[in-house]
Structures are given as structure tokens and as C-alpha cells.
Amino acid sequence: MDGVPHLLDAPLRLRCRTARRIAVGDHVALVGEPVEIQHQTGNPPLVRFQGRYTSVA
């Protein structure tokens, strides 16, 4: 393990570098640029549409 937390059985993993930091009130929003993508085949994507989770068919 490389010290980066991973969700078990996640169909997609993105490793990002910080591309921008944006001050938003008393917070900072981070915008990431993907530098590594890992994906598993056979797992359907999780899709949210019109306020509900659905499948792609």
C-alpha cells in the first residue's frame, strides 16, 4: 500500500495531483488532475440522474 486510502471493490480509482486551490469563503476547494486511473471490468457504473441512482441500459 502506498499510504493513499482505497475503497475496497471500487470500480474506479483516480489518483490526482492538486491542479488548483480555490478560496471559497472560509474553505479551500481543491481541483484535481488525474495522473493515474485504475478500473475494474464487470462492475456496472453508479449513475445519479434526476435525484435518484439508476443503471445504464
NORJOTA-V231695 format. One record per run of one state. SS is the DSSP state (a for helix, b for strand, c for the rest). FROM is the first residue (numbers start at 1). TO is the last residue. If there is no record, write none. Layout:
ss = [SS SS]
from = [FROM FROM]
to = [TO TO]
//
This chain:
ss = [c b c b c b c b c]
from = [1 12 25 27 40 47 50 52 55]
to = [11 24 26 39 46 49 51 54 57]
//
